Amino acid sequence: MYKAVNINLYQEAFYTQEVTLEGQTIVLEFSLNERQGTYSFSVYGGQENPVVTGMRLLPSVSLADGLLGAVSLTGYFFLFPLTDKPINFQSISPEVLRGYYGFAYIHEG
């Protein structure tokens, strides 16, 4: 059985947040590349050691799958649409990201 932990998305172009997943506290960093119009995220473990950096956010794709073992995580991140309305993900703004997409950590448990 799979579990999903919803992670808040914010309207800022750059922000960090601390989350606890599978009993492990990590820091997620989100940033908007305004020139390319793309978002990326990074994962940091204890003492802000980088685990995954600069991974582009793409909808409906398993993100960082198999890359989180250094912080004892077994799952992956997933960006999912909140609506059936077609959205041009290539020209996304912070408001559109938060309003039309959700972000979750998926793991067995």
C-alpha positions in Angstrom: 0.0 0.0 0.0 1.3 3.4 -0.9 1.0 6.6 1.2 1.1 10.2 0.0 2.3 13.1 2.0 1.1 16.4 0.6 3.7 19.2 0.5 2.7 22.8 0.3 3.6 24.9 -2.8 3.9 28.6 -2.3 3.7 31.6 -4.7 7.2 32.7 -4.2 9.8 32.3 -6.9 12.4 31.0 -4.4 11.7 29.4 -1.0 12.7 26.6 1.3 10.7 24.5 3.7 11.5 21.8 6.3 9.4 18.6 6.1 9.5 15.3 7.9 9.1 12.2 5.6 9.3 8.6 6.8 10.6 10.0 10.2 13.5 11.9 8.5 13.6 15.7 8.5 14.8 17.2 5.2 14.8 20.6 3.6 13.2 21.2 0.3 14.3 24.2 -1.8 12.2 25.4 -4.7 13.3 28.0 -7.3 12.0 29.5 -10.5 14.3 30.0 -13.4 12.6 33.1 -14.8 14.5 33.1 -18.0 13.5 29.5 -18.9 10.1 29.7 -17.1 10.8 26.4 -15.2 10.8 25.4 -11.6 13.3 23.1 -10.0 13.7 21.7 -6.5 16.5 20.4 -4.3 16.6 18.1 -1.3 19.0 18.6 1.6 19.6 16.2 4.5 21.0 16.8 7.9 23.2 19.9 8.2 21.9 20.9 4.8 24.0 18.3 3.0 22.8 18.2 -0.7 21.0 15.0 -1.7 19.4 16.0 -5.0 20.0 19.5 -6.5 18.4 21.4 -9.3 15.8 18.7 -10.4 13.3 20.2 -12.8 9.7 20.0 -11.7 7.7 18.1 -14.3 4.0 17.1 -13.9 3.0 13.4 -13.7 6.6 12.1 -13.5 8.3 10.3 -10.6 10.9 12.8 -9.3 14.1 11.8 -7.5 12.9 8.1 -7.6 15.8 6.0 -6.2 17.9 9.0 -5.4 16.9 9.6 -1.8 18.7 6.7 0.0 21.3 9.0 1.5 18.6 10.4 3.8 16.9 7.0 4.3 13.9 7.8 2.1 12.4 5.1 -0.1 9.8 7.1 -2.1 9.7 9.8 -4.7 8.1 13.2 -5.3 5.2 13.7 -7.7 3.8 16.9 -9.2 0.1 16.3 -10.1 -2.6 18.4 -11.7 -5.5 19.6 -9.5 -7.8 20.1 -12.5 -8.6 18.5 -15.9 -8.2 21.9 -17.6 -5.2 21.8 -20.0 -2.3 24.1 -18.7 0.8 25.1 -20.6 3.4 23.9 -18.1 6.2 25.5 -20.1 5.1 29.1 -19.2 4.2 28.6 -15.6 4.2 31.3 -13.0 4.3 30.8 -9.2 0.6 31.5 -9.0 -0.2 28.9 -11.7 2.0 26.3 -10.1 0.3 26.6 -6.7 -3.2 27.0 -8.1 -3.2 24.2 -10.6 -0.7 21.6 -9.2 -0.2 19.7 -6.0 3.1 18.2 -4.8 3.4 15.0 -2.8 5.9 12.5 -1.5 4.8 9.0 -2.3 6.2 5.9 -0.4 5.2 2.4 0.6 4.0 2.1 4.1 
